[in-house]
Amino acid sequence: MDRIKRLSLEVLEKHKSKFGENFTDNKKSLDEVAIVRSKGLKNEIAGYITNFIKKENREAEDNLTQTNTSSQEDFVEESSEFTEDLTQESEEGVIEVGADTENAATESQEPSEENKE
């Protein structure tokens, strides 16, 4: 592990709540929590911390997005299963019309001789 990464992780381990995604603010926070004599070294550590925090935040958002997407997919699957269940129930509840019943239904729908005139 290189020096910048090791120092940055040590600082983050103890003072993570003081750092964010802004490089300038991270430089100021680094001045408060550590003594870094070299300007270049301080900038590298602050830059590493900034990138590290941005990466963590992106990964957290991606995980949240994936969770929401999988929840929506689960909902769609549950909806389709529910629809299939309803279809099966309605198919089971279908009454078949036999020839006798069909003839009676058509006779009752035909107008009588008296109503035709």
Secondary structure by P-SEA (a helix, b strand, c coil): ccaaaaaaaaaaacccccccccaaaaaaaaaaccccccaaaaaaaaaaaaaaaaaaaaaaaaaaaaaaaaaaaaaaaaaaaaaaaaaaaaaaabbbbcaaaaaaaaaaacccccccc
